[in-house]
Amino acid sequence: MVLALNLAMILVLAGCLTLAYYLKKFWPLIAGVVIVFIYTFVQPSYMPKGIVERVALPEFEVKELELQDRLRKAVPGSERDAAREQKIIDGMEWYKPQQKGEDK
């Protein structure tokens, strides 16, 4: 977008120069320069205006931390097999067949 706006001003100057050449007059060239001069003051600037002061970084406290091993340890195969066998014996928790004489 900025490129298009800058190119538009170049096209205005080129058009005024062409018009001044074909009319053999000097006023279109002056009008083009005035238009571009006014545009440079009206257009928004994307650069910071004035002096930008740097902000000092706050001092950070140095903390002593101990490393903790939070990774799960491997479960021995015998415990895993025993848990699986117990789940098979107990059955599914969400599916309990209704016994005769029980109410919902």
N, C-alpha and C positions, 0 to 999 in steps of 0.2 A: 504494500500500500504506500509506504514511504517512497519507494522507487517510482511508483506511478505518479505521485504528487511532484516529485522532483523532475520527472520527465515532462510533466504537463507544463512546468515553468520553462523548460528548455524549448518546448514546442511553441509556447507563447512568444518567446524571444525570436524564434526562427520565423514565426508567422509575421511578427511585426517587422523584422528585417526584410522579409520578402515583400510585404506591403509597401514598405518605404522604398524599396528598389523599383517596384512597378509604378508607383505613384510619383516617383522622383521628388518625394517630400521627406522632410526630416521629422515631422511630428509623430508618425507611427512608431519610430524607433524610440523617441522620448517617452511615449505612452507605454510602450512595452517595458522599458527600464523602470518606470514609475510603478507599474503593476507588479513586477517582480520584487522591487524594493519594498512595497507595501506588504506583499505576500510573505516575505522573510520575517517581518515583525509580527504578522498575524498567525502564522502557522505555529502549532505546538512544538516545543522542543522536547526531544526524548533524552537529552543529556541533563545531568543534575545541574541546577543553577546555584551559583555561589560556591562556597567552600564547604565541603563535607568533612566534618571532623570524625576521626576514628574513635570508637568507644573502647576503652581499656577492658580487656577480658578479666573476669573475676578470677580470683585465686581459688583453685580447687584443692580440697583437702585430700591428702594421700591416706588411703585406708588400707589396713592390713586385712586381707581376706584369706581364709583357709579354703583350699580346694576340697569340694565334697564330691564323692563319686555317687551320682544319682542314677546311674544306669542300673537297670534290673539285672540281677544275677541270673544265670541260667538255672532253670529248675531241673533237678536230676530226673532222669527218665523214669525211675521207679515211682517218684512222687506224682509225676504227670500221669503215669499209667494207673496208679491207685485212684487219683481224682477222676479220671475218665470212667473207670469201673464203677465208682460210687455214683456218678451221674447216671450211668446206665441202670443201675439198681433202683435209684430214686425215681427215675422217669423224668419227663418234662415238667417243669414247675408250672407252666401255664395250662397244661393239659392234665387234669386230674379227673378220671372218670367218676361220675356220680354213683355213689353206692345206693343200693336199694334202701328206701326208707329215709333218705336225706332230703331235706328241702333245699331249694336254691338259695 
